[in-house]
Amino acid sequence: MTEDLLKQIQDWANSVPLIVLGSGASIPHGLPSMWRLGEHLKDSISFSNPDCQAQFETFKDKLNTLKDLEKTLLELNLQEDVWKRIVNETWKLINDHDLQAYESIIADDNRFPLVTLTKHLLNSSKRKVTIVTTNYDRIAEYAAGLSSAMICTGYCNNLIGQFSSSVYDNNYSRLNGYGGQVNIWKVHGSLDWFKTSSGLDIHLPLRHSIPDNCEASIVTPGLTKYYQTHIEPYRTILTQADREIEDANGYLCIGYGFNDMHVHPKLVSQIKKNKPIIVITKELTDGTKKTIIDGKCTNYILIEQANSSDTRMYLSTTPTPIVFSNVNYWSLEGFLNLIKS
């Protein structure tokens, strides 16, 4: 790697970019992929009601054909009982794996590179980091907590926390005893968020099951996504995420595929204004390449696995990608070796 390229990567990464976490950031910690989620839904759900079972059989047939959970749910207008079971089973599967990740992380946080990155960025003069994520899991919160940061998600930090549309207005970054502030905007909801039967948005951390009087506040793929994100808490969360994306001086995307209707448009509008972006992932999606490379963005570094041992980089300054042998800069752990060298 040339000194100029290394310096460019370090300059962009060390200027405290806004972090975007996609599913690829969670899979290394044992969280399920969309494919695994789809297989789990097919295997774990059945209905005694014939109409519900018939519609679910249609769902399974469509998923087997398309092999894409989000596309399948977008094509079907599911009745409420079927949709709720899909939400609940989605929550259960991801929550089970998240709690296993939690036990592993607290047992050995040295194997958690997102902590290293968060601490590294908090050491800047601002002591403030923003994470925008489409994931439901708590991986971002675990990293922020292990970084000794105050966390702002839109909910107060009580064991039973309530949502507030103005909680993010407070500045916690200078509180004594903390390493800084991490804002985590979870645009599709969180395993810890629930809506009570009376309509109250509450935060109940590390639950092993959904409370009887609550619904899980997670936005599943499909037609309901469009409606859900126009109500609280998503309305405020999305507004704040948009604001911070606009204010950011650059972006570091980890395992994000540029196929989300909420983060993607705002992010693209900013990188087309020449703001720098780095993407690290095991495999760049077609959406990422189409958006950034074919979209003629001018300041990008895209990093993916080339094969079992090499790394491929697409640079806005070169017409063809570059392959680096025997390094894994596409993983967060490997990438940290670049920016801290």
Secondary structure, DSSP 8 states (H G I E B T S, - for coil): --HHHHHHHHHHHTT--EEEE-GGGTGGGT---HHHHHHHHHHH---SSHHHHHHHHHHHHHHHHH--HHHHHHH----HHHHHHHHHHHHHHHHHHHHHHHHHHHH-GGG-HHHHHHHHHHTSTT-EEEEEE---SSHHHHHHHHTTEEEESSB-SSSSEEB-TTGGGS--TT-TTSSEEEEEEETTEEEEEEEETTS-EEE-TT-SS--TTEEEEE--SSTHHHHHTTSTTHHHHHHHHHHHHHH-S-EEEES--S--TTHHHHHHHHHTTT--EEEE-SS--HHHIIIIITTT-SSEEEEEE-SSS-EEEEETTSSS-EEETT--TTSHHHHHHHHT-
